[in-house]
Amino acid sequence: MKTSVPSWLTRSETISYEPSRPTRKGHLRKTLLGVISFLQRHFENEELSRKSGLLQLVHPISRVWSVLICLVALSFTHDPVTLGVWCVAVAILCGMSSIPLKIYFGRVWPVAFFFTGLVSLPATLNVFVPGEPLVTLWRFKDPVQLWQGVPLETLSLTGEGVETFLRLFLRSAASLGLVVALTLTTSWAEIMRSLRRVGIPPIFVLVLAMTYRYLFVLLRTVEEFVLAKAARSLGRSGGADERRWAAGRIGFLLRKSLHQAQEIHTAMTARGFTSEFRTLRARSLRWKDAVPLIGSVCVLLFTWIR
């Protein structure tokens, strides 16, 4: 039996194809990417805490006490140059603790700028902090009378205002850098144990530990919501339908959280829970762990004397 090839298979035609424009990320994709990013950062923190760095070699309790003492010393520091030295020292400390500088600068400086820098930026103007003008931004035709009672002829940056801005911004960056270095080099269980050992009330430690633990449970629930919605959706739905779905999921998640909290409390009470946060036994303190404490106390005394 003779077989023949269909004629449409022997045709040589050129098919033109134009790729469609990339669509914007929907709220489902953004939510899923946010969940993945949070979990990825958590695993990065746990991996950094297990590396062999300078801070990782110190006992967690000594680490926490040293950071607290350094934060107190920073609160007594008012010289912008000294605060700048603090920022450089914290960056060097993070580098010696196997913390990538990209992670350090990405988590410290943007937050310090947006939450402290932008708030204190108006203090550089002579409208808020009078002083010796450095740069004249605007010259008024007629003197302007403001709430200070002194007429202003120019709008300018003052030396005292710039010093105030640098003092607030650098102190915030150095303090945040110390806290970030502590959290990146210490596992969550060690942080909870250390907070309990330094005298933090057990109810506070318990609430903090439970909140952090069940945050991952809620994130898992959100991830299931998003994947189920994406698997059952064909095309893009309208904005009203998306908002209605998101509002319904938020309400359901709140109701589930309350119900789960009640079940957890009942289960813990039935097992004889006494509000005391317990973890696995940690290694004992060594004489080497006292070196950071002594150094931080010396820094505090030096700052206090100055």
C-alpha positions, 0 to 999 in steps of 0.5 A, a space after each residue: 500500500 502506497 502512502 503519500 505525505 500530505 501536501 500541507 507538510 511539504 509547504 515551506 512558509 515563513 511564519 512571523 511571530 511577535 512576542 507579546 509585551 511582558 505583563 505586570 506582576 499580579 498581586 498573586 505573584 507578588 505575594 508568592 515572591 514575598 513569601 519566598 523572599 522571607 523564607 530565603 532570608 530566614 535560611 540565609 540567617 541560619 546559614 550565617 549563624 553556623 559559619 566560623 566567624 568572629 562573632 560566632 565564636 563568642 558565647 551567645 549570652 556574651 554576644 547579647 550583653 556586648 551588643 547591649 553595652 555598645 548600644 548604650 555607649 552609642 547613645 552617649 556618643 555625640 561627635 559625628 566623627 566618632 559615630 562614623 568610626 563606629 559605623 566603619 568598625 561595625 562594617 569591619 566586624 561584620 566582614 570578620 564574622 563572615 557576613 557579606 557586606 552586600 547583605 550588611 549594607 542592604 539591610 542597614 543603610 537603606 533602613 537608616 536613611 528612610 527612617 532616620 535620614 529623611 526625618 532629620 533631613 529638614 534639621 539641616 535648614 536654617 528654618 529649624 536649626 539656626 547657625 552658620 550658613 554653609 550653602 545658600 539655597 534660596 534668597 528671599 526678596 523680602 525678609 520672611 518672619 517665621 515662628 522663631 521671631 527672627 526674620 530670614 533673608 535666605 534659605 540655607 544649610 547650616 553647619 549646626 544643622 548638618 552636624 545634627 543630621 549626621 549625628 542622628 543618621 550615623 547613630 541610627 546606622 551604627 545601632 542598627 548595624 550592631 543589631 543586624 550583626 547580632 541577629 545574623 550571627 545568632 540562631 533564633 533559639 540562641 537569641 531566645 535563650 540569651 534574652 531569658 538569661 539577661 533577665 527579660 521576663 519569660 512571658 515576653 520571650 514566650 510571646 516573641 518565640 511563638 510569634 516567630 514560630 507560627 509566622 512560618 505556619 501562617 506564611 505556609 497557609 498564605 502560600 497555599 492560598 496563592 497557589 490554589 488560586 493561581 492553579 484554578 484561574 484562567 486568564 486575568 480577572 477584574 480588579 474588583 474580583 481580585 480585591 474581593 478574593 484578597 479581602 476574603 482570604 484576609 478574613 479567613 486567615 484572621 479567623 484561622 489564626 484566632 482558632 489556632 491560637 486557642 487550640 495551641 493554648 489548650 494543648 500547651 496547658 493540657 501538657 503542663 506548660 508553666 510559661 517558662 521558655 525552655 531550649 536545649 542546653 547550650 555550651 557553658 561560658 569560657 574565659 574567652 567569652 569575657 573578652 568582648 564583655 570587657 572590651 565593650 565595658 571599656 568602650 562604654 567607660 571611655 565614652 562616658 568619661 569623654 
